[in-house]
């Protein structure tokens, strides 16, 4: 069976003030895959997402649904959903969650009430529908934003650090929710993260960057010593001890550390 490539990036460069923010990035994501862009702060992860979305100038080629960005139709664009790290101004909206979802509904196609009911159930936000947006916790708001993105029945969803401000238990629940969404609706997911813990559990593909492409492919390859050092600038053992000190999941790194020695 022939693979259907949803997103392809070829030789992508981004410059700010004559300095490379990203240099020679190439990768592809096939239909139904859960791909994670992994890297430290300042690696260019958000810049890469913005280039893919056409929000900033870039050199190179970005193809979505096997079309160059400039060839995408209005209908194609409705099939792309973006959940930013922060949705500026949302918390100050004088709206209930239902009203917020209602005004976000795409102006075509499916029944509004049925769609909100379906995705509110999938996203476990039914209990929040009558609440004011301003009263939601960070985790609750992120769920609402994901449900909002699902209303257009997208084929490609892009997330920029969606778990910012969410605790580890909440992160795990979000990953499970996204995995369910991917499998149920055949959505292709591209997610920016610096979370090494969950990546090998959930992702099909890892795109590791640090202003350049360090590794692309099997998420387990992140833990190869040369790749890990290229991404984070330190070895697995050092990173493990830092994570443990911060109260992170020490046991997860045990096997990877021993496999590299």
Secondary structure as GFF3:
##gff-version 3
##sequence-region A 1 261
A	DSSP	beta_strand	5	16	.	.	.	ID=ss1
A	DSSP	beta_strand	19	30	.	.	.	ID=ss2
A	DSSP	beta_strand	34	38	.	.	.	ID=ss3
A	DSSP	alpha_helix	45	52	.	.	.	ID=ss4
A	DSSP	beta_strand	59	64	.	.	.	ID=ss5
A	DSSP	beta_strand	67	68	.	.	.	ID=ss6
A	DSSP	three_ten_helix	69	71	.	.	.	ID=ss7
A	DSSP	alpha_helix	74	78	.	.	.	ID=ss8
A	DSSP	beta_strand	80	83	.	.	.	ID=ss9
A	DSSP	three_ten_helix	90	92	.	.	.	ID=ss10
A	DSSP	alpha_helix	97	104	.	.	.	ID=ss11
A	DSSP	alpha_helix	112	122	.	.	.	ID=ss12
A	DSSP	three_ten_helix	126	128	.	.	.	ID=ss13
A	DSSP	three_ten_helix	133	135	.	.	.	ID=ss14
A	DSSP	alpha_helix	138	150	.	.	.	ID=ss15
A	DSSP	beta_strand	156	160	.	.	.	ID=ss16
A	DSSP	alpha_helix	168	185	.	.	.	ID=ss17
A	DSSP	beta_strand	188	193	.	.	.	ID=ss18
A	DSSP	alpha_helix	196	202	.	.	.	ID=ss19
A	DSSP	beta_strand	205	209	.	.	.	ID=ss20
A	DSSP	beta_strand	213	217	.	.	.	ID=ss21
A	DSSP	three_ten_helix	219	223	.	.	.	ID=ss22
A	DSSP	alpha_helix	225	232	.	.	.	ID=ss23
A	DSSP	alpha_helix	236	245	.	.	.	ID=ss24
A	DSSP	alpha_helix	250	259	.	.	.	ID=ss25
###
